[in-house]
């Protein structure tokens, strides 16, 4: 399992990144500031670092510079600082990529996979399975007993979140954060609509409603 170190001082963003990266098949370590980040880097020996810039104690530029003195580990800067000057500075410090907040999680996951491929690190697990249901994560395909199910991007991301976290109950807000992003402020009932559409497309009802809480997929498939 490839290990990713997230150096980010915002706890909410930490949690969303951890959940999404775990769903993609990565191991995740977290650090809340630059000093913790450097210590975690030495302790965890990660395959890639997601690095915020505006952090306490030591900012991301300084962390990147320090890490580059001893390692060529892939580094992706993920930050609200989106000026051309900041991007040029980050890339001159030999960051492998620079992504501005807010960002779409699926796009970030693709950028991570691309950087890891260039570094010869391989990829996370490419398929998720649940009984006769199978997801091809690279090709964005869903199959039920070999029959391909046509799904939208949001439906795919919802199903991936459930299958990667079987048994866990997600509230609507948690699913919005995971799939639509933390900057989404629309009606949370959009989650119900997408799950209803998913259920119509599949022969079996894999997604269970937990009344008063949210949704889950059972750990063990009954079909």
HUPE-V718192 format. One record per run of one state. SS is the DSSP state (hx for helix, st for strand, lp for the rest). FROM is the first residue (numbers start at 1). LEN is the number of residues. If there is no record, write none. Layout:
# HUPE-V718192
ss=SS from=FROM len=LEN
ss=SS from=FROM len=LEN
This chain:
# HUPE-V718192
ss=lp from=1 len=2
ss=st from=3 len=5
ss=lp from=8 len=3
ss=hx from=11 len=13
ss=lp from=24 len=3
ss=st from=27 len=5
ss=lp from=32 len=2
ss=hx from=34 len=11
ss=lp from=45 len=3
ss=st from=48 len=4
ss=lp from=52 len=8
ss=hx from=60 len=9
ss=lp from=69 len=5
ss=st from=74 len=6
ss=lp from=80 len=4
ss=hx from=84 len=9
ss=lp from=93 len=4
ss=st from=97 len=4
ss=lp from=101 len=4
ss=hx from=105 len=14
ss=lp from=119 len=8
ss=st from=127 len=4
ss=lp from=131 len=2
ss=st from=133 len=4
ss=lp from=137 len=4
ss=st from=141 len=4
ss=lp from=145 len=2
ss=st from=147 len=3
ss=lp from=150 len=3
ss=hx from=153 len=12
ss=lp from=165 len=5
ss=st from=170 len=1
ss=lp from=171 len=1
ss=hx from=172 len=9
ss=lp from=181 len=9
ss=hx from=190 len=12
ss=lp from=202 len=5
ss=st from=207 len=4
ss=lp from=211 len=3
ss=st from=214 len=4
ss=lp from=218 len=6
